[in-house]
Amino acid sequence: MRRETFPDGYTIVYFNNSDIKQTFPDQKIVYYFAEAKTTQTTYADGLQVFKFSNQQIEKHYSDGTKEIIFPDGTIKCIFADGEEESIFTDGTIQRIEKNGVKAIEYASG
């Protein structure tokens, strides 16, 4: 392991497994998982953003909500109360309530 620290508070750590952890003066942390080719960015407010090698992006909010952006452009939100909403690239919106009821709104009406 090798660590570099800069006067402004920025630090970067190089791990033996090729992972890299960067800590910024604003408390943002960027961790690169070399084997999985995945980057996790953690912000001071608790938001975590994962960027995967297949171009999928996940945002994990401090309130428990998760937003997933799939490589095809589909967006899925999983809310802290268990409800889900998916927005497909054709404009279709699918909602699943926590009781399991599914509703689909088609872009064509």
N, C-alpha and C positions, 0 to 999 in steps of 0.2 A: 504494500500500500504506500502511496505517495500523496502528500497533502501540500497544496500551495495556498498561502494566505496573502491577501493584498491589503494595502493600507485602508482602502474604503470599506473593508469588512467582507469582501467577496472571498469565498474559499472554494477550492475545487479539490476533490479527492478522487484519485485513480485507484481502483481496487484491483487486486491480483486476477480476478475473474473477468476483467475488462469493463466492469460497470464503472460509471462515472457519476459522482454526486456534486452538484454545484449549489452553493448557498449564497444568496444575494443579500446586499445590505437591507433591502426591504422585507427580508425574512422569507422571500420566495425560495423554494427548494426545487431543483430540477434533478431528477434521478433517471439515468439511462441504464436500462437492463440490457446488457449487450447480447446475451444468449437469445432472449426473446425479441430483441430489436424493438423494445417498447420504451417510451418515455413517460414518466409520471411527473407532473408539475403540481406542487402543493403551494397554495397561496396563503397569505397571513390570515385571511378570513375563513380558512378551512376548505375552500374549493379545491378539489383534486381533478386534474385533467390527465387522462391517459390517452396516448397516441400509439396505436399499434401498427405493426409493419404492413398490415393489409389495408391501411388507410382508415380503419375504424377509429372513432374518437368517442371516449366516454367522459362525461362530466359528472362528478359526484359532489353534490352540494352539502353544506353542513347541516341542512334541515332534513337530510335523508333522501332527497329527490335525486334521481339519476336520469341523465339524458344521454342517449346513445345515438350517434350518427353513423350509419352504416355506409360502407363504400359505395353502394348504389344510390345514396342520397336520402334513403328512408330515415326518419327521425322517430325514435321511441323514447317516451318519457315514462318513468316509473316513479310515481309520487310516494311520499312518505306514508300516506294512508293506505297504500296498496293498489290504488287505481293506476291504470295504464292508458296511455294515448300514443298511437302510432300515426304518423303522417307519411303517406307513401308519395313517391315521385309523381304519380298521376293525379295527385290532389285528394285522393281518398283518405278519410280520417277514420280510424278505428279506435273506439274507447271501450275499455273493459273496467267496469265498476268493481269495487272490492267484494261485492256479493256475487260476482261472476257474470253479471249481465253484460252482454256485448252489443254495442251499437256501431253501425257502420254508416258513414256519410259518404256518398259517392260524389265526385267532382261534377258529374253530369246532372246531379240532383236526384 
